Amino acid sequence: MPRRILVTSALPYANGPIHIGHLVEYIQTDIWVRFQKLSGNDCRYFCADDTHGTAIMISAQKNGVTEEEFIAKMSEEHQQDFGGFGIEFDNYGSTHSDENRALCGEFWQSLRDADLVVEKDVHQLFDPEKKTFLADRFVRGTCPKCKSENQPGDNCSKCGAAYTPADLIDPKSTLSGATPELKTAKHLFVHLEKLHDFLNDWTQSGQHLQEEVANYLKGHFLHDELRDWDVSRPGPYFGFEIPDSPGDYWYVWFDAPIGYIASTWQWCKANGEDLAKWWKNPETEVHHFIGKDITYFHTLFWPGMLKTAGYNLPNKVHIHGFLTVDGKKMSKSDGTFVKAATYLKHLDPAYLRYFYASKLGPRLDDLDMNLEEFADKINSDLVGKVVNLASRTAKFVEATGLSAEYPDDGGLFEKGVAAGDQIAKAYEDCDLNKAMRLILELADAANPFIEANKPWELRKDPANAQQLQDVCTVGLNLFRQIVVYLSPVLPKLAEQTGELLNDPITSWDQAKTPLTGSAVNKFNHLMKRVEADKVKAMIDDSKEEAAAEAPAEASQADETAAKFNDSAQPMVDEPMAEECTIDDFVKVDLRVARVLSAEQVPEARKLLKLTLSLGGDHRKQVFAGIKAAYNPEDLVGRLVVMVANLKPRQMKFGLSEGMVCASGPGGEEVFLLTPDEGAKPGQRIH
């Protein structure tokens, strides 16, 4: 009987773009879901944007829009990025939905009814510059246990210790860089210790978690009393207000996983389905795919919530490791922090889908994207072995089609049939690396058959017409069988193969029976080789984006720049930033400066290199993102306004020692600020 399977992956936070590190999880999940659907199972994939919290509130303010407008735009960008990589959701929702609000209320009441909610005073970190309490993710500091630096506010990525942000050594706000203050506020907690026996049994059953995850939970948490889980935040906070605690809001980690159910509910409403069939029926399997950094929440808190509210518990939580690039953490300065949209401008998404599949196993091991290996693997495996089978045979049978009966191939097709169950098990077990190895073994066996029979030689003699058709029939069937097995990873190649052979790939069982008598359409190129210059262009583009964004990030320190422009329309387009004091303002040293030279920066799309004079021998070098708006020769001799005391920043192109002030939305619409006649270089603007 077909299985009914509900699948989720972690909800991406709606405060930034999708990058290639995120894509490890979504590509892995999409491959698993596509395999289940190809196998005939009723499998549905649900996801949503995680939209609540302080960071969303502050980002919306900086962009001069409401939180709802900000998250709507981010959702559109996220879905566009996912679509570009062939990641297909049955529904993609938002945690800021009516369905999620209603479900949060239901879960909350269940916790209340079970007497699991307690109230405590909390000493919480407060950002004195942003005037807000700081969620865990917006504090970083030194781990109080292992002393590793730059760790998040809830648990250490090095030793796995859990703690509160207030426990960190030398904490800093990631929103402003300020040292947080400790303030007291009332918070609501879930008394998780009451569920200790259940959580111990569930996590240690050997069914739901990888062995190393179960051992990690036992050694770090379940060996002792479970600490209460803080699930509320005082306002101001963008989220859902707690009905029975006015002024308090559910913490983002409370409503985020409930978003899985809310997204399912939206799909059920649109498709005439019953939510209970998917979340309260024991015949429905629930599978979560997550990264190892959020293990704690998905294997303790979330099962506890589901158990209390009467929903299906996960059959399996599939946990993966992190992505490194060339053996190191992704880096903006190195250009390896690659956004999904940037990748898509340069490279075929099929490359990344296959490369990740070739690296992902069933354990929590990190995977490394060595850029040279990336190109070599695609060119060797996909172009040189798989696609090569079609490119060397299809064009010779466009006129005749495939043979009416399947020819003798020395047992190659049956060998592929026999491998099908083992490949399927590898997919089921999330051992994608093994599945790719087994599939490539079939390609390694098929290519010598083509080499030995040389269809390009057979075509030269009309007397060999039947032998040519038979050889190509074998080659294309072996190719099709391999593509069926690869179709969860390479859906576009599967679609192209179906069009070539007039037989759409829709079932795993198609790999068991050879195709005969079918017409063969005109062969079109299926996949290009990875070009090294395109990989380099992607990295260079990422570096340039990071360099262009760095001045924009620094300019946020100057929240009063709008005061120097008295036009009314910009204030309509961009509402006033939050209030500041005179003490804040005088920290920024604005000076009149003269442009002594202006030069193009060939490697940069947006930047000009300026040499500015503050009078006498006082000079500053500045890289300004005004290339589209100004010709360098038109700037020489002009007076501008600069931020003279900005901390120098080392960029790819040199040291930038300040900023020039400008208005406008960007691109060609950038307008440098110029003081009135009579102003002199070096004069301070008060």
PyMOL commands that set and color helices and strands:
alter all, ss='L'
color gray80, all
select helices_A, chain A and resi 20-38+54-62+67-84+98-113+136-138+165-167+192-203+211-222+252-271+275-279+292-309+340-346+349-359+371-391+394-397+412-428+432-453+455-458+462-486+491-501+508-512+532-555+561-564+568-573+582-585+632-635
alter helices_A, ss='H'
color red, helices_A
select strands_A, chain A and resi 4-9+42-49+91-94+117-127+132-133+139-142+151-152+169-173+181-190+229-230+232-234+248-250+284-291+316-320+323-325+367-369+590-600+608-613+619-624+639-643+649-651+654-656+659-660+662-666+669-672
alter strands_A, ss='S'
color yellow, strands_A
deselect
rebuild
show_as cartoon
